[in-house]
Amino acid sequence: MIDQFINFVIRPPRADYNPDQYLWEKSFTLAGRAYQRQDLELRNSRGHTLQCSHYLPSSIPEDTPLPCVIYCHGNSGCRADANEAAVILLPSNITVFTLDFSGSGLSDGDYVSLGWHERDDLKVVVTYLRSNKHVSRIGLWGRSMGAVTSLLYGAEDPSVAGMVLDSAFSNLYNLMMELVDVYKIRLPKFTVKMAVQYMRRVIEKRAKFDIMNLNCLQVTPKTFIPALFGHANCDKFVQPHHSELIYNSYAGDKNIIKFDGDHNSSRPQFYYDSVSIFFYNVLHPPQLPSAHASKLEKYYDLGDLKIGADKDENLIYEIISRLRSTGNDVAGSSSAPSVPTTKFVGDLISEIPPVITEIDTIPNDYSTINGDELSNLQDQPDGETEECCSYTSSNRESWGRCSSLGGSEEESSADCMVSKNKFQETLEAFPTPLRSTQGKPSYSSEGDKKKKKKKVATSQSQKQKKSKTEKLEALSRHLRLCILRRIHR
């Protein structure tokens, strides 16, 4: 029994997984933007190779470094636990770095130390990210053992911008004594204490750390990093009072969130929202241009042309007037207002209406949408539809915590309920369901004729809009050439 309890502490079940199945793909799309997974190996001070992954945008401007959050998994976890963090943080322009700690997952090592040696692994990761010119501020997000790891490391590195600490234990020795009661091990108190002392010696010999030194309450009074604590109300493994003790003795800016569930249950959405807001406030991610805006740049981009006092602004005003007129034609307007020459050119450019609106991309008769058109509609860059498609397009069985790698289908399906509900709400926003018309009652011959005419009219309208768009592109190219020729005369 004692040997089983020792293994329960330093050799819990190890996650053996296929990264290509349980991690996000090497290239994936989330909320209309392209991202990538970069796999790498780092070596810790004990000579163990650590398997790591970094989720970041596929393209980053050279002069725009992004903040990064390092996700630290629990004692039976692995890199797959960070999949949820990637979904939450990447849309806010915060990259996510995750690793298998020594003794966990696919990394080297035989034992875990519940945070003692893992903080050295975390130090190796932080050093690597500090040397990366594309990384600005660094935050930590830990769960269970990972929360203790983050807390121990944060006490040594005050440059960390913020920490999220989920289900941390305050003192390992006290936790072990509590687990004796939780699992109803019927032994006298003095016998339990003697057994723990024996376990202490065995653990120190095998895993090279003293369980009596693993006490978070020794470092919290001198740690000033902003921290967000989280704990489940029904956690029987690490009971909620552990987070309360840490929170009460913590010296830095702090907040604590309690929620329903147990130690390994999925966290509620409001908790993830709070985490996202917390990291946004402490990491200050930059604003990157959206994918949708880049599609409209070709209509307004004048290349290297700079408008200044030495340019002929009358020509610029004329061009803007033509662009506004053409834009209104595409949008269905019969006339365009004249451009007052008393306004600044920059203000006028910002007033040019978008050439293609999202309403133009949706057919009037929804019952005629075929499979290809529905696929194109779901690929729109804005809204939650793209995000939902990104969830369900993965070939892995579960993208949640590593403890669910071998879980039931019910838990896997529950993780995607929010995405499915959002997608359903998107479909219900249309006046007519997006489905085929097979099985509907037949119409009269006169009704069929009207329906065919309506389809032809819709098709012609779409062709006209496409033609106007092509003309606008040609006009934009032609005007740009005219401007450059006139300036260089």
C-alpha positions, -999 to 999 in steps of 0.1 A, spaced: 0 0 0 28 24 9 45 18 -25 13 25 -43 10 58 -24 46 67 -33 39 61 -69 7 81 -65 29 111 -56 60 108 -79 49 83 -106 12 88 -115 -2 74 -147 19 89 -176 2 103 -207 13 84 -238 -2 102 -268 3 110 -305 10 147 -309 -5 147 -344 -38 133 -330 -42 152 -297 -25 185 -303 -37 213 -327 -25 207 -363 7 221 -376 -14 246 -395 -49 255 -385 -75 283 -387 -92 299 -357 -117 328 -359 -107 335 -396 -70 337 -389 -42 312 -397 -20 298 -370 8 273 -367 22 248 -342 60 248 -339 74 217 -321 108 219 -305 130 202 -279 147 219 -249 172 204 -224 169 210 -187 197 213 -161 194 175 -153 200 166 -190 164 156 -197 149 165 -232 117 184 -229 91 181 -257 76 215 -263 51 232 -287 45 269 -295 12 281 -309 15 314 -328 1 332 -359 14 319 -392 27 354 -401 39 380 -376 52 415 -385 89 418 -379 85 448 -357 55 435 -336 65 411 -309 36 392 -292 32 382 -256 33 346 -247 16 325 -220 33 293 -209 8 266 -199 19 242 -172 0 209 -169 -9 188 -139 9 157 -126 -8 133 -150 -10 158 -178 8 167 -210 9 193 -238 -26 184 -249 -39 202 -218 -30 235 -234 -54 231 -263 -81 250 -245 -57 278 -236 -48 282 -273 -84 286 -283 -89 312 -256 -57 333 -260 -47 331 -297 -76 353 -309 -63 380 -285 -29 380 -302 -14 361 -273 8 331 -282 7 299 -262 38 278 -253 34 244 -237 56 215 -227 57 180 -212 75 184 -179 103 160 -171 88 127 -161 55 135 -179 42 129 -214 68 123 -240 97 141 -222 126 123 -206 127 115 -169 112 88 -146 95 108 -118 76 140 -113 82 162 -83 49 181 -81 66 214 -88 100 212 -72 121 202 -103 94 214 -127 102 250 -119 137 243 -133 120 231 -165 100 263 -166 131 284 -162 146 267 -193 114 276 -213 114 312 -200 151 316 -210 143 303 -244 114 327 -249 135 357 -236 159 351 -264 131 351 -290 128 386 -306 91 378 -315 81 374 -278 74 404 -256 58 399 -221 55 364 -206 26 350 -185 21 317 -167 -10 295 -165 -8 264 -143 -32 238 -132 -26 216 -100 11 207 -102 15 233 -129 0 260 -106 25 251 -79 53 251 -105 43 286 -116 41 299 -81 75 286 -71 91 300 -103 73 333 -100 89 339 -66 123 338 -83 114 358 -114 94 390 -107 96 399 -145 67 376 -152 37 397 -161 9 376 -146 -1 342 -134 -33 321 -135 -32 295 -107 -58 268 -109 -62 243 -80 -27 248 -64 -20 230 -31 -4 250 -3 17 223 14 25 188 1 28 172 35 -6 185 46 -21 174 13 -8 138 18 -22 137 53 -56 149 40 -56 123 12 -53 96 39 -87 107 52 -102 113 17 -94 77 6 -104 63 40 -71 46 49 -80 31 83 -48 35 103 -40 51 136 -27 87 134 8 78 147 10 50 122 1 73 93 28 98 104 54 71 105 44 59 71 47 94 57 82 98 72 91 65 55 76 78 22 96 110 26 129 91 27 120 69 -3 108 99 -24 139 118 -16 160 89 -27 141 83 -59 129 117 -71 156 138 -54 134 162 -34 121 166 1 84 167 4 87 188 36 103 216 15 74 218 -10 54 245 8 39 274 -13 31 294 18 68 301 23 71 320 -10 37 337 -13 44 366 11 73 377 -11 57 373 -45 42 404 -61 32 392 -96 -5 399 -104 -23 366 -99 -57 351 -107 -66 321 -85 -92 295 -94 -106 265 -76 -136 241 -80 -160 240 -50 -162 202 -50 -125 194 -54 -118 164 -32 -82 159 -43 -69 194 -36 -96 209 -14 -106 246 -19 -90 258 14 -56 253 -2 -62 281 -27 -77 302 1 -46 299 22 -23 308 -7 -46 337 -17 -47 352 18 -9 352 22 -2 363 -14 15 397 -15 7 408 -50 -24 420 -68 -48 391 -66 -83 378 -73 -99 344 -67 -128 327 -86 -148 297 -73 -168 275 -96 -187 242 -97 -169 210 -105 -141 189 -91 -103 186 -96 -104 173 -132 -137 187 -145 -139 211 -174 -139 247 -163 -169 269 -170 -170 295 -197 -171 325 -173 -138 313 -158 -122 312 -192 -135 346 -200 -120 359 -167 -87 343 -177 -87 359 -211 -95 394 -196 -68 390 -170 -41 381 -195 -52 409 -219 -48 434 -191 -14 423 -179 2 413 -212 -11 442 -233 -11 424 -267 -8 446 -298 -36 449 -324 -29 431 -356 -48 438 -389 -78 415 -393 -80 391 -422 -112 408 -435 -95 442 -436 -66 429 -457 -91 418 -484 -103 454 -489 -68 469 -489 -64 463 -526 -92 487 -534 -75 516 -515 -38 508 -516 -18 533 -536 15 515 -530 45 538 -521 26 570 -530 26 595 -502 2 624 -502 19 656 -492 19 693 -499 39 689 -531 13 666 -547 -16 678 -569 -45 672 -544 -71 681 -570 -63 649 -588 -65 630 -555 -100 645 -548 -111 634 -583 -99 599 -577 -117 597 -543 -149 609 -559 -147 582 -585 -140 556 -559 -170 567 -538 -192 568 -569 -182 533 -580 -185 520 -544 -220 533 -542 -229 517 -576 -218 483 -563 -238 488 -531 -269 497 -552 -269 535 -549 -281 555 -579 -258 585 -574 -228 596 -554 -224 629 -536 -197 652 -547 -165 655 -527 -160 688 -509 -125 700 -513 -124 716 -479 -118 682 -462 -85 666 -457 -76 638 -480 -71 613 -452 -106 620 -439 -121 615 -473 -103 582 -478 -117 569 -446 -152 579 -457 -151 557 -489 -177 529 -484 -167 493 -485 -169 479 -520 -181 445 -510 -203 440 -480 -211 408 -463 -248 411 -472 -238 410 -509 -223 376 -504 -256 360 -491 -281 350 -518 -316 364 -516 -332 330 -520 -317 308 -493 -335 277 -505 -313 277 -536 -280 275 -518 -260 245 -530 -233 227 -512 -204 248 -526 -221 280 -517 -228 268 -481 -191 259 -478 -181 293 -490 -205 309 -465 -190 290 -436 -155 302 -447 -164 339 -440 -136 355 -420 -159 371 -394 -182 356 -368 -182 324 -348 -189 302 -377 -153 300 -386 -143 293 -351 -168 264 -348 -155 249 -380 -120 251 -366 -131 230 -336 -149 203 -355 -124 200 -384 -97 184 -362 -90 147 -366 -84 141 -330 -109 125 -307 -105 150 -279 -87 183 -277 -92 189 -240 -72 179 -209 -48 151 -211 -69 133 -185 -96 129 -211 -73 112 -237 -90 79 -230 -123 93 -218 -158 86 -229 -175 100 -259 -199 119 -237 -171 141 -222 -156 146 -257 -189 157 -271 -196 180 -241 -164 200 -249 -179 210 -282 -214 219 -271 -207 256 -269 -193 256 -304 -223 237 -318 -247 260 -301 -230 290 -315 -231 275 -350 -268 266 -346 -275 302 -336 -257 314 -367 -279 292 -389 -311 302 -372 -303 339 -380 -312 332 -417 -350 335 -425 -349 302 -444 -330 271 -432 -298 262 -451 -309 228 -464 -319 212 -497 -355 214 -509 -359 177 -515 -391 163 -501 -411 195 -503 -446 196 -519 -446 202 -557 -456 235 -570 -479 244 -599 -465 250 -633 -471 287 -630 -453 287 -596 -424 269 -611 -420 295 -638 -420 323 -613 -394 304 -592 -371 299 -623 -374 336 -632 -365 345 -596 -334 323 -598 -324 338 -632 -328 373 -618 -307 364 -587 -280 349 -609 -279 380 -632 -277 403 -602 -247 384 -588 -230 385 -622 -236 423 -624 -220 428 -589 -191 406 -599 -186 426 -631 -187 459 -612 -162 446 -588 -138 436 -616 -143 470 -632 -135 487 -599 -102 467 -596 -93 477 -631 -101 514 -623 -80 512 -592 -50 499 -611 -55 525 -639 -58 554 -615 -28 544 -596 -7 544 -628 -21 578 -638 -11 592 -604 25 578 -606 29 591 -641 17 625 -632 39 628 -601 71 617 -619 67 641 -648 
